[in-house]
Amino acid sequence: MTLKAQIETKLQGALAPVHLEVINESHMHSVPKGAETHFKVVVVSNRFEGLPAVKRHQLVYGALSDEMRNKPGIHALAITSRTPSEWDASPEANESPKCHGGTGK
């Protein structure tokens, strides 16, 4: 199973999202071709109701703790975490930070 698929499975199980996108952004960084190290996730879940961004991100990191800790694994993770009503009002993901020192290829 690819790391992307593992991330999708773990987030589905932990957060029961109504919308989930897992985007491998590794090609934008200085990594070997085909690497799975840099990801962006867009998670829309009722579990985020009433939680500040820090707590939402902690839920995402908690669900992916093995993938964050183990090598090879996730090196960088950009997170957009919204409730369904927030997503309905603004259905756009946050832009991932630019890689410093990456080739961008």
N, C-alpha and C positions, 0 to 999 in steps of 0.2 A: 504494500500500500504506500502511495506517495505521501510525503509530509503534508502536502496540501489536503489530501483526502483525510489524513489523521486529524488535522486541524478542524475540518468541516465536521467530522464525526464527533469529536470532543465538544465542540461548541454547540452542536445540535443537542447532544445529551445533557449538557450542563445548563443551557440557557433557553432551550425551546424557542429559538428565534422565529419571528414571523417573516423576517428577511435576513439573509446571510449571504455575504460575498466574501470569498477568500481569494486574494489576488497575489500571485507570486511575482514580486517585483525584483527578484534577484538579478535579472538581466540588466537592470539599471545600475548595478554595482560592480566592483572589481572582484568578481568571483568566477570560477570555472563555468563554462557553458553547461547548461542543464542543472545548475545548482538550485537548491531549495533552502535559502537562508534568510531572505528578506521578504516579509509578507505585509500586506495590508488586509485588515478585516473590517467589514462593515456588519455590525450586529444590531439588529432591531429586536428588542425583547421586552415583554411586560415585566421581567425580573428587574429592569432598571428603574421602574417607577419609584420616585422619591429619593433616588440615590444620586449623589454628586458624581462627577466624572471620575474622580479618584477611586471611589468604591466600585463603579462599573468596570473600570480597567482592572481592578483587583480580581473581580469575578472572572474576567477573560484570562488574566494571567494564571489564576488558580486552576482553571480548566485545562490550561496548556502547560502546566508546570513541568511535566516530563519532557515535553518538546523544547521548552526553554532551557532546561538544565542539561539534557543529554547532548552529546556530540556524535555525529553531526545533528544539528537541530536548528532551531530558530535563532538567528543572530540579531535580527531587528524586526520589530512588530509595530506597525502603525495601526491605531485603533480608532474607529468611529463607532460610538456606542450611543444608541438612541432608543427612546420609548416609541411605540407605534405612533402616538400623536405627534411627537417631535419629528419623526420621519415623514409623516403626512404633510407637516408644515414646511419641511425643508429636506427633500429627498436627495441630498447630495452628500457624498463622503468628503471627509477632510482630505486635504492634499497631503501626500506623504512628503516628509522633509527631503531635501536634496542631499545626495551623498557627497560628503567631502572626501575627495581623493579617489572617487570612483570614476570609471571610464564612461559610464552612462550608456554603454552599448547593450 
